[in-house]
Amino acid sequence: MLYDVHVSLQARKMIAALKLTRFSIAIGAIANIWLVLLITKNNPAYVGTSVYNVPWWSALLATAVVALGICGYAASLNDTIDARHDTTFYPSKPIPSGWIPVSQAVVLMVCSLLIALLAASFLGAWPVRMGLLTAAAILFYNIVGKHIPAVGLVSIGLIYASHMLIANIELTFTLPVWLVMTHAMVCSIAMYSLENKRPKISYRGWMGIIAGWLFWSAVLFSGPLAQQGSLLPEGMHVTSLIWPFAAVVLFATTIRWKISHARTPALAAEKVRRYGSLWECLYATAWLLALHLYVPALFLFGFGVCSAVVVMIVKESTGATGQPISWRA
């Protein structure tokens, strides 16, 4: 009997840890960085990069650890800084509910960042620098950005973009990075509105968000246009963009349906967060299909399906253990 109670407590603590580290977001982060890795490893033009010469299994493992580490660092930092605020407004979160003490969250935050940087070091010097830049951007968002919507919502998109480029800072096919940046910003704006966060986005705030998105879009596109005069890589026809376009349309249709059937705005926001993260696996698959990389596309699609099943199991387990209904479908 005591053994069963101990196992139950350990299971609930494990679920709390998964919630703290935003497990579903980590899955999308892995898919994003793997997309850049697979594009790099399948293009001889990147033979001069350090990542290209790393063995396949080492590169896949290292980039996955980087993604998990960065997500763990970001989520732990956010919840640690907001611990007092969450005690009042979100008492069911892992820290205010008491399942994870603040001291453990801090240890998890530091260890996650160190592990991510250590894994990045196996990929070369630039991945470590990009990892540090991403970590700095996450720190900036949590201290300054999230209190100013026009800054914070743009910062989220930049964090996603810089995270993807950890695998290859020299990537010249930046349309996938731009799509993820835009997707992250749109999802963040939707969640910000659904959760009725303060301060509300003013007219000047909207102008700032649009201006920031346009500026960083121009930055992402300037490299490929300057080097090759096109946003598409050599050999890729514009009609191939039907794959990512279909993924975008499917996401818009799905999330609209999910939001319309959500019982509360908070549940709707959670659905945007969860489906928005998992959909990044589908975006990655679509881009690989557009590049005619069918085996890597099948690999990422399989990863996405398996990940969705795991998230569903975690979600159902959370509901079964008395955790907030916001984690249920």
C-alpha positions, 0 to 999 in steps of 0.5 A: 500500500505504501509502495503504491502511494509512493509510486503515485506521488512520483508519477504526479511529480513527474507530470508536474515536471513535464508541465513545468518544462512545457513538454509539448513546446519542447516537441515543436522545438525539436522538430524545428531544429531538426528541420534545419539540421536535415536541410543542412545535412542533405545539402552539399553546399553546407559541407564547410559548416561544422554541423555537416561533418558531425555524424548523423546520430550525434547531430540528431541527439545533440540538437534534440538535447539542445532543444529540450535544454533551451525549453527547460531553461525558458519554462523554469525561468518563466515560472520561477520569476512569476512564482508569486504572481502565479500563487494568486492567479494560477495556483494549480501550476507546479510551483505554487501548488507545491509539487516543485519547490522554487529551489528545484525549479532554479536548479532545473533552470541552470542545469537545463541551460548548461546541458543545452550549451554542452550539447551545442558544443558538440556541433561547433562554436557557432551553435554555442554562440547562438545558444547563448544568444537564444538564452539571452533573448529568453532572459530579456523577454522574461524580465522586460519583453512580456511587460510590453506587448509590442516588444514581448510578442515580437521577442517570442518570434525571434526566440523561435527563429534564433533557436532554429538557427543554432543548428546552422547559422549559415542557412540560406533557405530562411522561409521555414524559419520565417514561417515558424517565427510568424506562427509563434507570434500569431499563436502568442497574440491569440493566447495573449488575447484569450487569456485577457492579459494586461496590459491590453494591446493598444493601437500603438502596440499593434503598430509596433508588433507589425513593424517588428515583424516586418523588420525581422522578416526583412532581416531573414530574407535579406541574406538569401536575396543578397546571395542567390537572388531568390528565397527558394533554394536552387532546384525548388519550384515555387509550386512546391510551396503548396505543402507548407501552404496546406499545413498553414491552412489546415492549422488555421482550420483546426485551431478555429474549430478547437477554439470554437468548441472550448468551454472557456477562453483559458481552455482555448488558449491552452489548445492554441499552445498545445496544437501550435507546438505540435503543428511545428512537426507538420510544418517541418514535414511539409518543408521537407516534402517541398524539398523532395526529401521524402525519407527525412519527411517520413522520419519527422512525420513519424516523430510528430505522430509519436509525440502527439500520442505521448502528449495525449497520454500525459494529458489524460494522466494529468486529468486522472491525477486531479490536475487542472482540467486545462490539460484535458482535451 
